[in-house]
Amino acid sequence: MNSLSNLSKKNLKMNKRKNLLAMISIILSTCLITAISILTYSMHEMNVDKVVKQVGYSHATFNHLSTKDLELLKSHKNVKEIGESIPLGNYQDIRFAPNLLKLSYNDEIYAKNNNEEIIKGTFPKKENEIAVPKWMLEKMGVKDRIGEKININYSSSNKQLKSHYEGKGEFVLCGILNDSDEEKNINVAVALVSKEYILKHVKNNDIDLQADFTVKGFNIKDAIYGIAKDLGINNNNVHVNEAYLQALGVEPDIMMVSAIICIVVIASCVLVINNIFVIHIGTKIREFGLVSALGATKKQIRKLVFKEGLMLSILGIPLGIMLGHILSFSVGHLVFISNSYIKVETSIFIILIAAFISLITIILSLRKPSKIASKISPIEAIRYSGVKISSSKKKRKGEKIISLKKLAYLNLWRNKKRTIVTVISISLTGVLIILFSSMANVIDLDKLADNYVSGDIELTSVNDLGTYGDKGDDPLDKKILNNIKKIDGIEKINTFKYTSPKYADGRSCDLYGYDENSLEKCNKYMVDGKLSIGDMKNKNIILVNKSLDDTNYKYNNLKVGDKVKVVVYAKSSDSNIKKEFIVGGSFSKLPEELPFSNIGPNFIVHEATFDRIINDKRIARISINIKEAKYESVEKSIKKLSSENKQISFSSKKEFKEKTEKDTLGMEIAGMSLVGIIGLIGVINLVNTMITSIMSRKKELAMMQAVGLTNAQLRAVLQIEGMYYSVISLIISITGGLSLGYLFYLATKNGNEHIIYRLPIIPMLAVSIGFIAIQYIITYIVERKLHSESVIERIRCNE
């Protein structure tokens, strides 16, 4: 065994160039596997962290429980951890509008599962104690000092329990909760009160006891519904934390997609490494024949091959893992997704997986060459030339004069399998570059920005217009509208109004009041009927949304001429009023909308009709178009106006485009970095193939030179042979890349106006120039190597 190890070590020292190429291929392949694993793991963890901040750690919530249900749930064999909660009510005041404070008793487990952490003080224990987030205390004008007294008026409505109650109390601040960006974004904070307070001030029939819990095992959904069945809990009272489960990746569909991606990456690495090792081992089969002649068994020869490969792996895999980490941390800090940079994370599990996959890949790559070396007899091995000789005779018409092109072509296909695998590995790089470029350029930023910001700048009211949470504020009043109109450089101003009435089936819907400029935009989205602005202004004409991509959409049956009844909440009288409209047409998409939508249908009326029937003249959004020459000054003025009122949200098309470009650039950098690794492996494969192919024929080429082949002709033969590699690879790369890119476009189009197809001309040119340049460089290096020896020396070569 020691003699085999010594022989393997000496083989490595004797073939430094070939071993260096093999080593680099192992390092790069391991680097690729490690980088993909780390980036995937980091994005997964970032997504989980983001989801957890929004929905918490629990697997499910059971609502409307009895005390007995809670005790049975705590003792259930499949429940891992459980937290208890009882909502008290909501507190909202004009002094800190539009913010809302939700009061609730949450035990420490429930609080932990929902990212509620005491940063100062304690959880509420005494009856009148309360814990509030610091940011909400600032909004309420309360000092963040333990012992501060807070007077709160709260109310609660629960349709399922058919309960409604109001209350007020004086609370003592006992703890400061951590701030949450998610809560700030939706203007809602959770304050914790004691269980004792709720039990004392709320009737038993009005108490909604809830439980958050996690379950044991992997079949989480089945376990949740199994627990509900065991306890006799109605499925309507079961809320599965779908967002968290999907983020964890425990869902079968997500696991299947992840597995497919991993298999594709591993298969690509196996393809490249296998070819390099086949060539690498193939050039030394003569040496193995000599070892066999000296008495080595087939098993020992296979071990010799594996030992040599594993020795390369011992150094190559750790270096690849290190390089993969360096690449991941470099790329991670450049990738900007969902308003934050990727926080690159790794683990010992990732390192072990990458090492294991790389080792398995190398072992698989060594199987075939080791079998070849062990099965060939000593005499055949000594005569081995690297060219497969078919046992069946083939007749080929001879040629009196053979051209340099023909000679290069014949040389190319002397080893078909080696040529095909090399072409595929090189082509894979070209295909991925063209595909990623097509994917990155499929978005028209201008059209995408139009979907999110209809004008150059938008000002939006953050009030709950037309809902029970509506406090009647009018941040976008006539005063601010007139001030905007006075700014020099304004080109056009559009406005629309909004309310959230109830449809006939009880579902909340969206009703927009468009001005005439916004109504004109509806023309391009009309499906049925005719847009008549005059009729819409003077009559109770309404337009309804039709979902073209959802044939089961229950509101698609509304036709022109149908009557639509809605129930509108009138803030002025604090009452519900029934209104009737006539359907004048249907549209496929809202040209102007707020960044949220109710479950019911979307309706559009003329703003005059909205004012007349809804009797609410408050503006929901102002859309502003600016003259290009005056953009900077106008934006500055509007920003100043909007900053004076916290109930106004400012949006800029320019800022949106800059952010989207930054996101896209980050993804391009990440994608192209990984493609670059695959490209380097492919280039090494090409270098190894061409150098091995040419150097194994140096005696043959020398004999051709001896009978008249000039140095210029030799150079031409080598360059043409390399050009064949480049041209074939280019044809596959461009055809494959364009086809996959266009399929990606078709898959993502789905009626989206901002999805367009652009021919990736620059990437195609870059790939073409790169392939040709690499081929010329390799040919130049090999030619110089050949010319370093005389023709006589090459003819005398016994290789």
N, C-alpha and C positions, 0 to 999 in steps of 0.2 A: 504493500500500500504506500509505503514511504517512497519507493522508487517511482511510482506513478505520480505522486505529488511533485517529486524532484523533476521528473520529465515535463510535467505541466508548467512548472516555473521556468524551466529552460526554454520551452517553446515560446512562452510569453516574452522572454528576453530576446529571442532570435527573430521574432516577427513584430518589431516595435511599431512600424507604420500601420500594419493591418490591425494590431491590437489597440492602437490609439484610436482608430476610426470606430472600432467596436465599442471601446470604452466611452467615447463621446456619445455614441448612439444610445448606450445604456443610461448615461447621465441625463441626456436630453429627454429620453422617454420617461425616466423616473421623475424628472423635473416637471414634465407635462402632467403626469398622473397626480403628482403631489400638488401642483398649482391648481388644477381643476378641483381636486378634493378640498383644498383649503378654501378656495373662493366659493365653492358650492356650500360648504359648511358655514362659512362666514355669512353669506347671504341668507342662508336658512336661519342662522341664529339671529341675524338682524331682523328678519321677518317675524320670527317668533317673539322677539323683544318688542317689536312694534305692535304686534297683535295683542300681546299680554298687557301692554300699557292701555289698550283700548277696551279689551274684554276680560282681562284677568286670567288667572291660572286654572280655574275650575273646569271640570269636564262637563258639568251640567248644573242646572238649578231646578228645584222643585218648588212650585208656588202653591199658596193656599193650603198649607199643611196644618194638621191638628198637632197638639202636643204629643199625642200618642204616635202619630206618623213620624214625628221627628225622633222620638226615642227608638222606634223600630229601625229607622234609617241609620241611626248612629251605630246600632248593633248588627247591621247587615254584614254578612261575610265578605261581600264584594266591594264594600265601601272602604276606601283607603283613608281619607281625611274629609272632615265635614265642618262647615261653618254655618252659623245661624244669623239671620237678619230679619228685622221687622221695620218696614217703612213707617215713618210718622206722617210726613207730608212735605209740601213745598212752601218755600218762603221767597216772595218776590216783592220788591219795592221800587218805586220810581227813582229813589235816591241812588240805587246801584243797577238800574236797568241798562242793558237787557239781560243782566246776569240773573241766574236762578240758583237758590240754595235748596238742596234736597236733604231733609232731615231723616235720619235712620239709625236704628240700633244695629250695629254690626259687631259680632264678637271678634276676638283677635284673629282667628283663623279666616273668617270671612273677609276681614279687613286686609289681611296679608294676601289672600287670593285675588283681591281687587286693587292691589297696589296702594293701599291706604296705610301710611306709616306715620307714627307719632315721632316728630323730630324734636319736640320740646314738651315737657309735661307728661301726662298720663292719659290712658283711655278713660272715658266717663265711668264713674262708679257710683257716685251719689246721684240722687234723683234729678237734680237740676243742673248737672254738669254737661258741658258740651265741648267738642273738639272741632276746630274749623281750619281749613287750609289758609296759609298766610296770605296768598293773593286775594282770597275772598274777603278776608278781614280788611285789607286795604281798600277794596271796592266798597265795603260797608262803612268805612270810616271808623273802624274799631282798632284800638292799639293791640298789637300782638303780645300782650302781657298776661301771664297767668293770673286769674282772679278777676279779670275784667267782666263786667256784667253786660249782657246782650238781651235786648227785648225783641222777641220774634213772634210774628203772626203767621200761622201756618194753616194750610188747607189740604184736604185729600179727597179725591174722587176715584172710586174703583167700581167700574161697570160690572165686573164679574161677581163681586161681592154685593153689588147694589148698595154701596155705602157712600156717604158724603158727610164730612164733618170739618169743622173749623176750630181753631184753638189759638191761644196765645200764652206766652210764658216768659218769665225772666230766667235766663240761663247764666251760669258762671263758666267762664272759659277755663278749662282744665288742661287742654292740650292743643298744640299746633300741629296740623297735618302737613305732610309734604305737598308741594305744588305739583300739578300735573299739566303738561302742555296740552294734552288731549282735552282736559276739562276747560282750559282757558279758550281753546279754539271753538268750543261749542257753547261757551258762556254758562256752564253748569258746574257747580261744585257740590260735593257731598260733605255734610257735617254729621258727626256722630253724637248721639245722645244715649242716655242710659236706658236699659230695658225696664227698669223700675218706673221711669217717667211714663213710658208708653202704656204699661199695664195699668197704671193708675189713672191716666187721662183719656184713654181710648177704650170704647166698649169692646167686649169680647167678639161680637159679631163683625166688628170693623177691623179687627186685627188680621193682617195678611202675613202669616208666618212663612218664611222662605228659608231654603237651605241650599248652599253651594257645596259641591263635593267633588272629589276625584275618586276614580274606581281603580281596581286592581286588574292586571292583565293587559292584553293587546286589543281584544275585540271590545273596544270601549262603548260604541253605540249599542251593541247587543246587551252589554252588561247594564247600561243605563236603563233601557226599556225593560230588561228583565227585573231590575230592582223595582221599577214602577209597578210592574205586574204583580210582584210578590206583595207589595204594600197596598195594592188596590188603588193606585193613584192614576187618575185620568191622564191620557197622553196630552191633552190640551194644557195641562199644568206642568208639563215637562219641557224644559228649554235646554236643548243640547248646545254647548258652546262650539258651534260648527267652525267658526273662524280660528279658534285655538287648535282644534283637532286637525284642521287642514294645514295649519302652520307647522304643527309637529311632524307632519308627513306620515302619519300613521294610517291615512286612508289608502286603500288598495290602488285606486287610480293614480294617486300621486306617486306611490312606491313603484308602480309599473313604468311611469314616464321616466323616473329617475334611473331605474334599472336599464331601460333602453338606451338612455344617454351614456351611461357608464359602459355598456357593452360596445357601443359604437366607438368610443374613445379607446377602449382596450383593444378592440379588433384592429384599429388603425395602427396602434403601437406594435401589436404582434406581427402584422404584415411587414412593417419596416424592419424590425429587429430580426425577424426570421430570415429575410433576404440577406441582410448583412452577415449573419452568422453562416448561412448556407455558402455564400461566397468566401467568407473568411476560412471556414473549415474545409471547403472544397479545394482550396489552393494547397492544403497540407495533407491531402489524402495519400500522396506518395510517401510522405513520412510515416503515416500510420501503417502503410503496407510494409515498410521496412521493420517497424516495431512488431507487426504480426509475424513476419518471417523469422524474427528472433525469438518467437515463442509466446507472445502476448495473446490471450484469449479474446473472443468477441466482447465478453463482458468487461474485460479490462480496458479494451479500446474505447468502449462506450463511456466508461468511467473517466478515461483520460480526457475525452472531449468535454464531458460535463464538468470535470474539475477545472479545466482551463476557463470555461465560461463562467463558472461560479467564482473563480479567483478574480476575474474581471468585475463580477458583480459585487464582491466584497468591498471594493473601492468605489465602483461606479454608482451603486445604489445610495450610499450615504451622501456622496457628493451631489447626486441628483435631488435628494430630499432637501439638502441645504439650499441648493440653487432654486428649487421650487418654492421654498419659504421666502427667499430674497425676492423672487419675482412676484409672489403673491402680495407681500407687504408693500412692494413698490407700486404695483398695479392697483391694489386696494385703496391706497390713498388718493388715487386719481379718479376712481369710479364714484360718481355722484348720483345716488338713487334716492328718490322720495325725500328730497330736502336734506339729505345727509350723506356724508361719505361712508363708504363701507368700513366698518370696524373689523379689521382682519383678525380672525381667531383661529387658533390651531389646538390640537390635542394629541396626546400620545396615541390615541386611537387612529387618528389620521395618518400619523407617521407609520404605524404598524401596517395599516391597510395599504398605503402606497408601497412600502417595502415588499409586502406579500404579493401584491399584484405584479410588481416589477420582476420579482423572483420567479413567479409562475410563468410570466411572459417569456423570460429568458430560458427557463426549462423547456417550455413548449417549442421555442425556437431552436433548441439544441437537439431535439429528438430526431429529426430527419437526418441532419448531417452525421450524427453519431451512428445511426443505423447504416448509413451509406459506408462509413469508414469501417464498421465492424463486419459487414456482409461481403465486401470485396476481397477476393483472394490476394495474397501478397504480390503475385505476378501482375494481376490486373491493376492493383493499387499503384505499383511502381510505374506502370504505363499510363496511368490516368493523366488526362490533359485538360479536363474541365469541360470538354465537349461531349455531349451525349451522342453515342453512336447507335443508331437504330439497327436492330437485327435484320429487319426487312430491307431488301435492296430497293433503291429508288432510281429511276432513270431520269436524267435531266439532259435536255438538249445542250450541247456544248456551244461555246461562242468563240469565234476566232479572235475577236477584239472585245475585251471587257472594259467598260468605262469605270472611272473612279467612283461614280455614284453607285453603280451596280456592285462594285467591290465593297464599298462601305455598307450597302444594304445587306449583303450576304453576311458580312461580319456581325452586323447588328443582331441577326436572327440565328447565330450559331448556338446560342443558349436561349431558347424562346422563353422559358419560364422566368429566368433571371431578368431578361429584358422587360417582360410584361409586368413583373412585380415592381421593378424600378420605375417604369412609366406610371404605374398606378400610384406609387408613393409620391412621386413628383406632382402628378396631376391632382392629387388630393389637396395639396397646398394651393394650387391655382383655383380649384373649385371653391375651396373655403374662402379665399380672399375675395373672389368675385361674388360669392353668395353673401358674405358679411357686408360687403360694400352695397349690394342691392338692398339688403335688409335695413342698413343704416340710412339709405337715401329714399326709402319708400314713403317717408312722411314729408308732406308739404307744410313747412312750418307756418307759412302765412295763412293757409286754410285752417290748420289746426288751431292757431291763435284766434282766428275768427270764431271758432266754435266756443272758445272760452271767454274771449273779450271781443264783443261785437264792434266796438269803436276803438279808437286809440287808447282811450281811458274810460273806465266805468266807475261810477259811484253807486254803491248798493246799500239800501237800508237793512240793518241787521235785526230789525224788529220782527216779531211774530205776527205779521200782518194778517188780519182776518181770522185769527185763532183766539182761543180763550186766554192765551198768554199775552195777547196784544194789550199794551198799556196806553195805546192811543198816541204815542209819540210820532212826530213827523220830522225826522232829521233832514230829509230832502225836500224842504218846503220851498215856497215861492221865493223867499229871500235868497237862499243859496243858489237856486236856479237862475235868478236874475243876476247875481254876482258872477256866475259862470259866463253868462251871455255877454257881460261887459268886458270880459278878458279879450285883449287883442290877439288874434290868431285862431279863434274858434271858427271852424268850417261848417260843422253841422252838429245838432244836438237831437238825440232821440230819447224818448222816455217811455216807460211802461209801468202799469200798476198791477197789483196782485192781491188776490185773496184766496182763502182756502175753504170753500164751501163744502157741504155734504151732498153727495150724489143720491139718487133715488134708492140705491142699495145700501146706503149708510156709510159708504166709504168716502174718505176725504179726497177731494180732487183739486186740481190747480186751475184757477181762472185768471187769465191775463187780460189786461186792458191795454192794447197797443195804440200808439199814435200812428198817424198815416204813413210816416217813413218806415216804421217797423212793419206795418201791414203790407206794404209793397213787397217786402222780402218774402212774404208768404206765397207769392205767385209761383215761385220755382218749386215749392213743396206741395202744391195742391194736387190732390188725388181725385176727388169728386167735387162737383159743383163749380161755381164761378165766383171769383173774388170781386165783390162790388163794394167799394169803400163807402159810396153814397148810401147804399141800403144798410150797411153795417152801422153807419153813423146815426141814421134816423129810425131804424127799426131794431127790434130785439133779435138781431141775427147773430148766431154763434158759429164758430168753426171748431171742429172736434178732431182730435188726433187719432190716426189709424196706424196701428203697428203692422207694417207690411211684412216684417220678418217673423211675426208670431201669428199664425193662423188661428190659434186658440184664444187670442186676446178678446176678452168678453165684451169690450166696447166697440169692436169693429162692426157690429151690426147696426150702428146708428147711421141713418141715411139722410140725404137732403130732404127737408120738409118735416122731419120728425121733431116732436116737441121734447125739450129737455127741461126737467125741473130740478132745481138745486135749493138747498137750504143755506142761507148766508147768515153769518153771525154779524149783527150790527153793533158796533162798539158804542155808538152814540146812545142807543136805548138798552144796551146789554141784553139783547134778545135775538132769537132766531126768526128770520123772515124767509118765506118761500118765494122763489122767483122762477119765471118761465121764459125759455128762449126757444127760437126756431133754428134748426140746423141748416146753415146756408152752404156748407161744404166741409170737406175733410182734408187734412194735411198729414204728411208723413213725418214731419220733423218741426220742432219749434225753432224758429229763427232767432228768437230772444227768449232766454229762460233764466231762472234762478238756479243756483247750484244744488238744488234738492228737488225731490218730486214725491207726491203722494201716491198711494196705491191706485186710486181711481183715475179717470181720464183727464186729459189736458184740454182746456177750452180757451178760445181767444174771442174777445169782443173788441169793438172800437172803444177807445178811451172815453168818448162822449157817452156811449151806452153804459160803460162801467160807472161813470160819474152819476148818470141819471138813475140807474137801477140799484147799484150797490151803495150809492151815496157815500163814497169814500174817495176823496180826491188826492189822497196821499200817494206820492210817487215811490215805487219800489226800487227803480234803477234809472240812472241817467247815463246815457252812452254818448261820448263826446268824440268827434273827429276833429283833428287839429291840422292846421297848415304846416307843411314840413319845415319851412323856414323858421317857424315860431315854436317848434315843438318843445325845446328845452325850457323856455320861459313860461309857456302855458302849463306844462307839467308841474313846474315848481309852484306856480300860483294855485293850481287845483289841489295839489298835495297840502298846501298850507291851509286852504279852505276846509278840506276834509279832516285834517288833523285836529281841528277845533272841536269836533264832535265825535265822541267814541262810538256812536251808533252808526257811523258811516264807514263802510269798507271800501278801500281804494284798490283798484286793479289796473295794471298797465299792460298793454299788448307787447310793448317793447321788452318789459321785464320778463314776461312770460316766455317770449321767444329766446331771450338770453339764457334763462334757466333751462329750457328744453334743449337748447344747443349744448349747454354744459353737460346735461344728462346724457345726450346722444354721444358726445365726444368721449365721455368716460367709458361708455359701453364699447365704443369703437376701439379705444385703447386696450381695454381688457380682452376683447375678442381677437384683435390683431396680434396682441402679445402671445396668446396661446397658438394662433395660427402660425406665428413666426417660429415657435418652437417646432411645430410639425414640419414647417418649411426647412428648418435647419437639419432635421432628421432626414428629410427627403433629399436635401443637397448632399449630405454625407453618403447616403445610399447611392446617389448618382456618381459621386466622386469615387467611391469604392468600386462600383460596377465598372466604370470606364477605365480606371487605372488598372484594376485586375484583368479586365478583358484585353487591354492593350499590352500590358507588361507580360501576360502569359503568351502573347503572340510576338514577342520582340525578336525571337529567332526567325519566325516566319516572315516578319516585316523586313528583317535584315537580309534574308535571302532574296526577297523581292527587290530590295535596293541593289543587291549584288548583280541582278540581271537587268538593271536599268531604271528602276523607280527612283526618281529624283527626290531631294528633300522637300521641294515645293509640292510635289505630287503626294508625298507621304503626309505632309501637313494638311493637304486638301482632303485626303481620305479620312484622316482623323476628325477634321472639322465637319465633314459631311456626315460622318457617323454620329457625332455629337448633335448635329443639326436635326438628324432624324429623331433622336430622343426629344429634342426641344419641340419640334413641329407636332409630333404625335401627342406629346403632353399638352401642348397648347390647344390642340383641337378638342381633346377630352376636357380640359379645364374650362375653356370658353363655353363649349356645348353644355357641359354639366352645370357650371356655375350659373349661366343664363337661365337654363331650364328650372333649376331649383329656386333661383331668385324670382322668376316669374310665378312659380307655384306658390311661393311665400306671399307674393303680392295678391294673387287671387284669393288665398286663404284669409288674408287680413282685410281685403277690400270691403266686402260685406256691406256695401252702401255708404261707407265712410268717404266723404268728399276729400278729406285730407290725405287719404292713401292714394298715391299715384305710382306709376312705374317709370323709372328713369333707366336708360341703358347705361351701365357702368363702363363708359368708354375709357376713362383715365385708369381705373384698376386693370382693365384688359390690356391697355398699353404697358402698364407697369409690369404686369405678369409676363407679357411677351418679351419686353426688354430684359427683365430679370432672368428668364430662362435662357435666352440667347447669350447674355453676358456670362452667366455661370458656365455654360457649355464652352465658350471661347477661352475662359480662364483655365478650365480643367484641361482642355486640349493643349494650351500653351505650356502648362506645367509638365504634362506627360511628354510632350515633344522634346522639351529641354532635357528631361530625364533620359529619354532615348538617345539623344545626341551626345550625352555625357559619356557614352560608350561607343567605340568604333564599330563598324559593321562586322569586322572579323570577331571581335569580342562577343557580340550578340549571337553570331552564328555558332560560336563554340559553347554557348550557354546550354546546359543540360536540363534546364527547367522546361 
